[in-house]
């Protein structure tokens, strides 16, 4: 697992310009759910992922969704969700590669200094809970309950690099 991400890795917000990661980390940590819009597995985890991000929204972590597609693909995949959350595109999967992720969906906690505090790949509820707890501990917040009734069964996910 990668422990620090290069501050030069670029992320583009939907409707915005590409910026280096260090500009997204100036004020807040990042709590990112990374999704592949071309797989069923990322769709299966979308509802619980958004519930988790909602629970962390008031913390000093910037909750966001990273979609491994173009802006148009991300907008089609997210639909109205794109208006409710900070959403990034990563069509070349530079961010995914920089994090050293091997499977998507993923949940990542990236601190302001660029260190990767915690990651979970695929849908592994105890691992996602550990990421949420790391965010809660770092931000003096309360971690959401994971899993919840109705959440999918655990699964490995799909290859992160496509």
N, C-alpha and C positions, 0 to 999 in steps of 0.2 A: 504494500500500500504506500502511496505517495504521502509524505508528511508535510511538504510545503509546495504550493502551486506558484509557478512563475507569475509575477505581477503583470507581465506583458501579455498573458493569454487574453484574447479578445472575446467579449460577449456583446451581442447586440440586443437591446430591448426592442420589443415589438413597436414599430412606429418610430424608432430612434436610431441613432448611429451606433456603430461599433465603438466600444471603448475598452481600454485595458482593464483587467480585473482590479488592479489597484485603485481605479477610480470608483468602482462599485463597492469597494471595501473601506472608503474613507471614514464613514460614520457608523456603519452597522456591520455586524457579522452577516453572512449569507446562510440561510436555511433553504437549500435547493432540493426540489424533487426533479430528477432528470428522467425524461420520458422519450421513448421512441414512438413517433406517431404512426409507424408502419407495422406495429405488432399488437396482437391481442393482449399480451401480458401487461403492457403499459396502460391499456384501456381498463383492464380488470382492477388495477390499483388506483385509478384516478379518483374515485369517490373517497376511499379512506385517506389518500394522500392529501386531498383538499381539506378534509376534516382535521387532519393533523396540522396542516398549515394554518387553518383558521384558529386553532387553539393556541398557536404560537405567534399569531399576528401582533399581539400587543407587546411582545418581548422586544429586546433591543437587537433582534436578528431580523434582517430583511427577508421575509418569506417570499419565495419565488418558484416559478416553474421554468425549467430549461427543456426546450423541445429540440430534438436532434433533426431539424428540418429547416426549410427556408421560412421566411416570414409568411408567405401565402399558405404553406403547409401547416405551420403552427396555428394560424388563424382558423383554418378549416378544422383542424383537430380540436382546438380548445373551444371554439365557438364563443359563447358569452363569457366563459371563464377568462378569456383574454382581457376582458374589461375589469375583472375583479381582482386580478393578481398581477404582480410584476412578472412579466414573461420574457424570457430570453430565447433567442434562436442560436443553435450551434450546428449548422448544416454540415460542416466539415468534421464535426466532433472533436474539435481542438480542446474544448473544456473537458470533455469526457476523457480524452487521451491524457491531458495534463493531470487529471485526478487519478489516473491509473485504474479506472473502472473497467471491469470485465463483463458485467451483466447489467442490463436495464430491465425494469425501472431501478432507480437508485435514490437514496435519500442521503444528503451530504450536509455536514456542518462545517463551514469554512470561517475561521476567525478573521478578524480585521487585519491581523498581521500576515494573512495568507496561509496559515497552517491549517491542515485538515485535521479537525478535532475528532470527527467520527463519520463513518460511512456505513451504509447498509445497501446491499445489492440484491436484486430480485425482490420478492415479497417474503421477508422473513420477519414476522411480527416482533420477536424478541430483539432482533438487530435494529429494527426501526424504532422500537421503544428506547433502546440504548442511545440512539442518535438524538431522539427527542429529550431524553434525560440529560444528555450532555449540553444541549441547547438551554434547557431549563436551568441547569446548574450555573452555566456561564452568564446567564442573563437574569438570574433571580426570578424565574418564572415557574409556572407549574407545568409539568409534562402531561400531555393528554394520555388517556387510557388507550393502549394498543395491545391486542386487537380489540375490536368491538363486534358485537353480534352483526352478522351480515357481511363482514369483511371476507375477502376470498381466502381460500386455503393457501398455505405457503407454496411458493413455486420459485424456481431458480431464476427465471427471467430469460432474456435472449442476449446473444453476444452484443456487447456494448459498441463495438466498432463496426457493426453492420454485417 
